[in-house]
Every structure is written in structure tokens, then in C-alpha cells.
């Protein structure tokens, strides 16, 4: 039995940010662009399996992105939290 689609809430401001800042080119993190494309497809009415067909994401990953968008907002849906590990050393310009 198929899963029920998760309704996604993308505000007009988030749509503008997706279009102008993330999908028009420029420098972006490699993982951000597929997430942004997935959000656009979901906002257009596609279900997670449909959105995952042409993207390097699984339907489960797209559902996770949807939950983060609905609960925490666009930045949480697109960008990852900092991971554990050693802090980066300052380079010469920062000393």
C-alpha cells in the first residue's frame, strides 16, 4: 500500500529564496542543490517517490527534507548541522 503524501508548507519567501539564491547558479554546497530541487518538485505537487526519480536522493531522504522544512524551516531543510570533530585551524589570514 502506498504512503500518503506529506503536505509541504513552502512560503512565498522560501520560493523566492529557492529560485534566486540556490538554483540560479553560483557557488553552493553540493548537497544543497538536490535538496532545493526536491523541495521545488514537492511544492509543485509531486510525491517523494516521483521527486526521487531524477535526483540523487531516496524517497526516504526526501521525506526527511519535507519534515525538516515543515518543522524547522528552509535553512534546516537545505543545510546540515555542523558535525562533530576537530575544529578547523585558522588559516594565515585569520591569525
BELSULFEN-V870752 format. One record per residue. N is the residue number from 1. RES is the residue in three letters. NEAR is the number of other C-alpha atoms within 12 Angstrom. D_CENTER is the distance of its C-alpha to the mean C-alpha in whole Angstrom. Layout:
BEGIN
N RES NEAR D_CENTER
N RES NEAR D_CENTER
END
This chain:
BEGIN
1 UNK 3 27
2 UNK 7 24
3 UNK 11 21
4 UNK 11 21
5 UNK 21 17
6 UNK 24 15
7 UNK 21 16
8 UNK 31 12
9 UNK 26 13
10 UNK 32 12
11 UNK 17 14
12 UNK 13 16
13 UNK 14 15
14 UNK 25 11
15 UNK 24 12
16 UNK 17 14
17 UNK 20 12
18 UNK 31 9
19 UNK 18 13
20 UNK 14 15
21 UNK 18 13
22 UNK 29 10
23 UNK 24 11
24 UNK 15 15
25 UNK 14 16
26 UNK 11 17
27 UNK 12 15
28 UNK 18 12
29 UNK 16 11
30 UNK 17 11
31 UNK 21 8
32 UNK 28 6
33 UNK 27 7
34 UNK 30 7
35 UNK 40 3
36 UNK 40 5
37 UNK 32 8
38 UNK 42 7
39 UNK 47 6
40 UNK 37 9
41 UNK 27 11
42 UNK 31 11
43 UNK 27 12
44 UNK 18 15
45 UNK 19 16
46 UNK 25 15
47 UNK 28 15
48 UNK 37 13
49 UNK 26 16
50 UNK 21 16
51 UNK 32 12
52 UNK 26 13
53 UNK 18 16
54 UNK 15 15
55 UNK 24 12
56 UNK 20 12
57 UNK 26 11
58 UNK 21 13
59 UNK 26 13
60 UNK 21 13
61 UNK 24 10
62 UNK 36 8
63 UNK 31 11
64 UNK 24 9
65 UNK 41 6
66 UNK 37 8
67 UNK 26 11
68 UNK 26 9
69 UNK 31 8
70 UNK 23 12
71 UNK 17 13
72 UNK 17 12
73 UNK 22 10
74 UNK 32 7
75 UNK 24 8
76 UNK 21 8
77 UNK 34 4
78 UNK 34 3
79 UNK 24 7
80 UNK 17 9
81 UNK 10 12
82 UNK 10 15
83 UNK 9 17
84 UNK 8 21
85 UNK 7 23
86 UNK 7 26
87 UNK 8 25
88 UNK 10 25
89 UNK 10 28
90 UNK 8 29
91 UNK 7 30
92 UNK 6 33
93 UNK 6 32
94 UNK 7 31
95 UNK 6 34
END
